Amino acid sequence: MRAKIVRGCIRFVAPVLLANAAAAQPLPDSPSQHLWQAARERAWRLHRPADPSLRAPVPQVLVLHGGFGSASQAESAYGWDALADREGFLVVYPDGIGRSWNAGGMCCGPALREAVADTGFLARLIEAAAQAQHIDRRRIYLTGMSNGAEMAYRYACEDPVPVAAICPVAGTFSQACPNPKPVSVFAIHGLADAHVPFAGGPGTKGVTQGNWLPVEQTLQAFRNADRCTRAQDRSQGAVRTRTEVCARGREVVLTTIAAAGHPWPGSAARTGPLARWLAADPASTALDATAVLWDFFRRHPAPP
């Protein structure tokens, strides 16, 4: 059995802590990890491929949970560990503060209210893993769900430690990012998502408030940065995919799923009182998002 991350109570009122003085700590051979950042102990989980040798440099995928989620919830729900064992890559599951990420704008929760420096935390975490493990620095990737998806967008916009590609699921910006750095992007969004509407505006389900930017508006900033030149469309049942082919081998891809709501497509269903309070939708079975996103990551290392 893997050790569980020991959690304290979620604090909704805390001092604003912005310093980034602590150095990253090495990653021991254990699923539960910690480092100090901005006077906080930050936690994450680490999954190695089943082959422990890691003789050749391997890709690294960071998976950001959604609002009210956690590292362990994302690890158990989205299926990345089994895929990593088959394909031979490292998976890192960070924990947000108070089950949230400070993605800027209006989002989200304690992390936003406390002005948590989450971009700096993720940059430090990427460096810690890259130094302690045998990581291919051209193949560092970031994905996230909902609040975690917006955090992935924010990270790519600020780009403190470059990643080769991001894959946001069921998320968009709540503030503009007019000049992101070039990066490959694969976004997945349900057209019936009432938590983070595809067309933008306020959510009408769950606990999200405020206005979201349209997903297309968020992606257009990355298309401009990547200098995309031509588009390809493909449809299969409820799933429609538009691929923008861009400079230096990059792509910006949008997959939409008709009638799909807010969950990670193909994920295990969330149950219990929290799921009911969040008005959680059933996950779409039209797409295995984890498999599709890994295929995109695999094909998009950072340009040399």
Secondary structure, 3 states (H helix, E strand, C coil): CCCCCCCCCCCCCCCCCCCCCCCCCCCCCCCEEEEEECCEEEEEEEECCCCCCCCCCEEEEEEECCCCCCHHHHHHHHCHHHHHHHHCCEEEEECCECCECCCECCECHHHHHCCCCHHHHHHHHHHHHHHHCCEEEEEEEEEEECHHHHHHHHHHHHCCCCCCEEEEECCCCCCCCCCCCCCEEEEEEECCCCCCCCCCEECCCCCCCCEECCHHHHHHHHHHHHCCCEEEEEEECCEEEEEEECHHHCEEEEEEECCCCCCCCCCCCCCCHHHHHCCCCCCCCCCCHHHHHHHHHHCCCCCC
